[in-house]
């Protein structure tokens, strides 16, 4: 297995519709076309590239968090490509760039899984999970109402999905009771991220009056909220 620099490994892992077995071939072709994977070349790809190359360049460059990355990603906040817009907003949000905040707040609901706009663009739910955590660590109080609205939407989406289906599985010659995985698990994980962010923002009472409070959020969610408040998570660094 190739050992890539952290920013390159991150970009390869996040590339939509990309498989790890393609890494070496992709990098070799990229280097032949663009001259290298150093920050200067990555910035040039962000400016002049297109398609998969451009997304790879902005992901890798954005990961570095440098002034060069900041300058290169800013124009992409206005991109018509949802992947470019989301990727640039995520990395600029980690840099606490105020102009990225509206995009991050809109992403909370517009790109929630399994919305077709995200799926059609090659995105999956793992792209969306960092958004609440970034907002919570940023510490901007104006994020609380959008986070709460996103949480309400996530709870309603979860309730609309049928619950786990009991089944039996054969393990070592014995039949054991099990449950089939459903999309509810993804919604639960996203809810936890939102609740953790609310805790980092010290949003006391954010769960009060939430429709669907009888779901697991009433227990694990409250615990997550209290833990984030207790640990003072807003002081943590996003990596």
N, C-alpha and C positions, 0 to 999 in steps of 0.2 A: 504494500500500500504506500502511495506517495505521501510524504509529509509536507503539506503546504503551509505557508504562513497563515496565521490565524484569520486574517481578513479574507484570504483566498478560500480557505476551508469553509468559512462562514457563508461566503457568497455562493459557493458550489452547493452547499447544503440547502440554501434557501431558493435557489433557482426553480421557478415553476416548471413542472413537467420535465425534470432532469433526474437522471438516475446515476448513482455513484459509479457504476461501471463505465460511464462516459467521461469521467473526470479527466484522465490523462489525455485522451484524444481531444477533448474540448480545449484544454489549456495549450496543448501543442499547436492546434490550429489558431487559437487566439494570439499566441505569441508570434506566429508566422505573419499574421495579418497586421497586428498592432505594434509589434516590436518588443513587447515585454508585459509584465504584470506589476511594474513599479507604479507608485502613485501618479507620476506625471503621465504615463501612458493610460492609466485608468481614467484620469481626468479628461484626456483627449477622447477616449471612447465615450464617456458620458456626454461630451459636447457634440461629437460627430458620428458616433455609432448609432446602431438601430437594433431593434429586436432583442434577441437573447444576449448579444454582446453588450449592449448598452445597459441592460438590467444587471448583468454580472458586474460590469464596471461600477455602477452606482452602489450596488450592495457591498462590494469589496472596499471601495473608497469611503463610503459612509461609515463602515465599521471602524475606520481609523479615528474618526472624530476630530480631524485636523482642520485648521482654517481653510486649507485647500478643499477639503471635502465639503465644508459648509458652503463655500462659494459655488462649488459645482452642483450641489444638490438643490440650492434655493430655487432656480428656475423650474425645477421639476415638480414643485408644489402645484403648479398650474398645468401640469401635463394632462392630456386627455386619456392617457394610458393609466388605468387604475393601479397596475403593478408599480409603475414608476412613481405615481403620486403617493401610494402607500409606503413604498420603501423609503422614499426621500423623507416623508413625514415622520416615520419611525426613527430614523437616524438623527434628523434635526430635532426631534423631540428629546432624544437623549442628550443633545447639546443645549436643550432648553431655549430653543429659538422661538420667540413669541409668534412668529408668522406661521409656524407649523401647528399651533394649538387648534385653530378652527378645523383643520383637516383631521387631526387626531380625534377631536370630539365628534365629527361627523362619521368617522370610521366606526365608532362604537356601535352605531345602529345600522348604518347603511351597508356595512360589509360583514355583518354578523353571519356566522354559518347557520344554515347552508344556503345563503342568498345566491341567486343565480349569477349576479354580477361578479361575485368573487370566484365562484366555481368556473365560470366561463373564461375568466382571465388566468386560470391555472393556479389560483390561490387555494390554500386550505386553512383550516381553523388555527393552525399553529402560527400563522402570520398575524393573527388578530390578538392572540393572548398577551403579547407584550404591551399592547396599547394601554390597558388600565394600569398596569404596573408603572409604566412611564409617567402617566398622569399623577399617580399617587406619590411617586418620588419627586416629581416636579414641585408639588406643594401649592398649586394654583387653586384657590378656593372656588373659582368659577367652574371648575371641572365637576364639582359635586352634583349639581342638578343633571347634567348629561349622563354622568355615571349612574345615577339612580334610575333615569329613564332607560338606560341600556340594561340595567339589571332587571327592571320590570319586564322589558321585552324578552329577555333571555328566559325568565321564569315562565312567561306565557308560552314561549316556544317549546320549552321542555314539557309543559303540561299537555301540549297538543300531540306529543309523541307517545305512542303506546308504551306501557311499562315493560320491564324485562320479561322475557318468555321463559318459564321454567322448562328445563329439559334434563335428560340424563346423559352422562358421558361414561364411556368405558375407559377406565384407568387401571392398568396393571391387572386386567381381568375382572375388575369390580365395577359395578355401576354406581356412580355417585351423582348426587343432585347438583345442578349447576344452573346458571342463568345466561341466556344469550345476550351478547353485547348489543346495545341500542345507541342511537344518537343522543339519548339523554345524558350519557356519560360525558360527551363533549360539551353539552350545555352546562352541566354541573361544574366542569373544570373552568369554563369561561366565567360562570357566576362567582366562583371562588376568587378569580383574579380581580373581578370588579369589587367584591367585598373587601379584599385585601387593600385595594387602592383607597377605598372609602375609609378604612381604618388608618391608613397612612396620612389621610387628610383630616383625621380626627373628626369625621362626620358623624357625630353622635346622633342617634335617632334616624339614621338614613334608612334603616330597614323597617321603621314603624309605618304601619298602614300599607305595606307592600302586598298587593294582591297575589295570592298564591303562597302566602307565608307558611301554609301547612306543608309545603314541600320540604326536602332536606335542607334548604337554605336556612330554615328556622333554627337548625342546630349547628351544622358545620359552618354555615355562613356567619352566624354570630360569633362562634369561636375564632374564625379567621379574622373577623373585624376586631375583636378584642386583642388578639395576638399582635396584629399590625400596630394597634395603638400602644400596646405595652412595649413593643420592641423599638418604637420610634422609627419605623421603616423609611420615612422620608429622608433620613440621613444617608441611606445606602446609595451605592453607585450602580448605575445600569451598565451592564457589559454586553 
